[in-house]
Amino acid sequence: MQCQRVSTTLACFICRRNMFTSRRSYSQDEKLHKSIPAKPTWQDVDRSTLSKRGVVDDATIELLERLSLVNFNNQAGVKTLMDAVALADTLQVVDTTDVVPMDSVLEDRDLNLREDIITDGNCKEDVMRNAALTFEDYFVAPPGNIPLETKPASRYRDPDEEDQDKR
Amino acid sequence: MHRSSYRLQAYQDPKLAKELRSGEVSVSELCNRCKERASKLNSLNALVTTTFEQAEKHALESNQRIQSGNARHILDGIPFAVKDNFSTKGIRTTCASKILQNYIPAYTATVVEKLEECGAILMAKQIWMNLQWGDSGCTDSIFGPTRNPWLYPYKEREVTVQRSDTQEVQDTDWFISGGSSGGSAVAVATGMVLGALGSDTGGSTRMPASICGVVGLKPTYGLSSRHGLIPLVNSVDVPGVLSKTVDDAAVILGAMCGADPLDSTTVSLPDQSFQLPDEIDIKGLKVGIPQEYHSPRLEEEVLQSWSKAADLFENAGAKVIPVSLPHTQYSLACYSVLCAVEVASNMARYDGIEFGHRSQDHSSTEALYAASRHEGFNQVVRGRIFAGNFFLLRRSVLQICFNLMTT
């Protein structure tokens, strides 16, 4: 049966054309196209010259755990954040004076608006279906207004401790 | 990574179209073949949930339409799969994460609906990285890593990958598929399906496509609807296409793009057919080579490929000129901040109450939230949430975020 050669593609519905017919193998001695720069073009950013640097101290760690409602887990988690902050700090070298902020990826297009007519609804069962715990059409939550106990950030000092908050 | 000398069966069968339309091959047979292949290649770990029963039913319906000359679209009868972050009504959608391990959406993503309306047959949901954040190897999911098929020996008559192939490939010796749409890339590369949807935020469709040797397309933001795509970074996410050829990608894109009243960030184009002409003439086309794309530590092979592409365009008649995109080197830092803040915002919905993993800690609402999220999120996701919340702190917003929007 023709179908034995399975790995078939949709291209059979449209004429195939092969725009690029030449084949080359690569070698380091191949001369680059004249438009391609031979060497990297990036400028180094000396982080020691950055004036404003993000600070990740114990108070920040405790605040972030409170806001994020997850824990860092170990020292590696804290280091990951510090690396992310250091990377963001390098953006200071870019002068953005008088540049209007972009607030939409679509730039100058307006987002589509639709008429304010109800087109959906009566889907209570769909909405409730995925909740692990419900009671008579209510989602169930434990008592609120009890602040989460904050654990001290100093528990992440130990680099060997794998998971400070194993549950 | 070296290209294995074992070649996957990746050529195209130019007769398939005619065979489907003429009835020599039925849609059911095609889907069965894809299903068999998926089963035999199970150890590549590309699929999370299969929908073979439903696919069988749709295949019969599609076949009837084709036989009676009423095929809905060129994609009618074609098996496809989608990454497991596209909502599919009644079919588990896990995001390869514990936090959504048993989540079953009540609606289907617009782009998936559009492909199904064309008659394409959904075969499976595919593995990807845990909530789309992790290393770019697609190794982070709760279902285990996805393996690149190019390492394994190919046998002409019997397409299978068995753990007993240890003479040539040790079980612990496998290549990454790339991420985060690794499962989709593997499924297309191996012929489990003929096209797949991934999602692309920072390369998540293009990277695994490159590593698995298939076409990966990130459409321009706004072309395809994100309704039903479980969001990571709303301002950068785009449903992406993986296929064997560029023609196929164009067909799939044409079928799934378009303005959607359920996603206000979609745009309409006057001509959305995306038909590629039979003969492509690029004489006079100006192609820019951004000088700043030569980044530090660029691999020699990539540099040579870049140069080759420039040569090819020039030989075909295009005008290839150097251009400057002066802020390129800051783009990764920009991306890291903007993504982190949107991720922190998007992950806030996972509290265990309305859907998703719910912990047993009922001492207080906040304790439940924290425990559910701790149990559901892996280290990498948490790292992004912390970074995002750091950048969203009052003291950081003006200093970092505002400057970013102007970079």
Interface residues (C-beta under 8 A of the other chain):
Chain A: M1 Q2 C3 Q4 R5 V6 S7 T8 T9 L10 A11 C12 F13 I14 C15 R16 R17 M19 F20 S22 R24 Y26 S27 Q28 E30 L32 H33 S35 I36 P37 K39 P40 T41 W42 Q43 K52 G54 V56 T60 L63 L64 L67 S68 L69 V70 N71 F72 N73 A76 G77 T80 L81 A84 V85 L87 A88 T90 L91 Q92 V93 V94 T96 V99 V100 P101 M102 D103 V105 L106 R109 L111 N112 L113 R114 C123 D126 V127 R129 N130 A131 A132 L133 F139 V140 A141 P142 P143 G144 I146 P147 L148 D165 R167
Chain B: L8 Q9 A10 Y11 Q12 D13 P14 K15 L16 A17 K18 E19 E24 V25 E29 L30 R33 C34 R37 I74 L75 I78 N102 Y103 I104 A106 Y107 V159 T190 G191 L194 G195 Y221 G222 S235 V236 S243 K244 T245 D247 D248 A250 V251 I252 A259 P261 S264 T265 T266 V267 Q275 L276 D278 E279 I280 I289 Q291 E292 H294 S295 P296 R297 L298 E300 E301 L303 Q304 S305 W306 S307 K308 A310 D311 L312 E314 N315 A316 V320 I321 P322 H327 Q329 Y330 L332 A333 C334 S336 V337 A340 A344 D351 G352 I353 E354 F355 G356 H357 R358 H362 S363 S364 T365 E366 A367 L368 Y369 A370 A371 R373 H374 E375 F377 Q379 R382 G383 I385 F386 A387 N389 F390 F391 L393 S396 Q399 I400 F402 N403 L404 M405 T406 T407
